[in-house]
Amino acid sequence: MGENPPYKTEFPGLNASNVVPQAELLQNRWSVTMEQWGKSMKNAVADIADMVSVGLGLPADTFTQAGRFGPHLLAPTASDLLKYGKKNTILAGFHSDLNFLTIHGRSRYPGLNIWARNAGKRIPVKIPEGNNLLVQAGKQLEHITGGLIKAGFHEVVVNEQTLATIEQRQRAFPDRPLIRISSTFFWHLSSDYELVSIPLLLDKATALRAAKAKDGISDGEEVYYEPMKVGQQVRNELKHIALMV
């Protein structure tokens, strides 16, 4: 869902072409459908990036300009609940996202858990029906804010609510497949953008850490955010999880 940069990127492998299913049933309508939904998600999360900039005391377009040529990804994933529908089955392990902001549509099947920075415990996500979306911070946002905003940890696990929804949908829609779709859009900063913690925000992060320490509250280990291009940060993360050699 990215816009091709008007320059030669140093990271062409991170700005690859889309994958389109070759099955005749999907091939002709896949790109049209994905583009339509992806643009809606992209516009929504870009507006949120502007809100984050304003909230942090920065010019409104600070992050959207930094992400203008980002390799944004609409990446829906599917889990077959006939195969993987037992309680406590892990559909997506505990992790945080490597990009800037992640925006989720509402899945028909519950199971997403998050960890809030100020709570330190697992929180089941409940997105109300209707036009509601969930947005999470990723590691690029953590990096550029010097840790003032932390990347959010999350997981997807089959729980009691998942099982109850499976039973309800089997009764209501007996001919529909039991597939859990996670409609997720990963918004990135541009691969060639210099990822450097903004001094103003780094100072605020340091002050916040000191204030918490004074109150006896841990904010995790202190992290040094090494300046690098966004594409290198993505490569480092992919190597860390063995998706790139």
Disulfide bonds with the S-S distance in Angstrom:
none
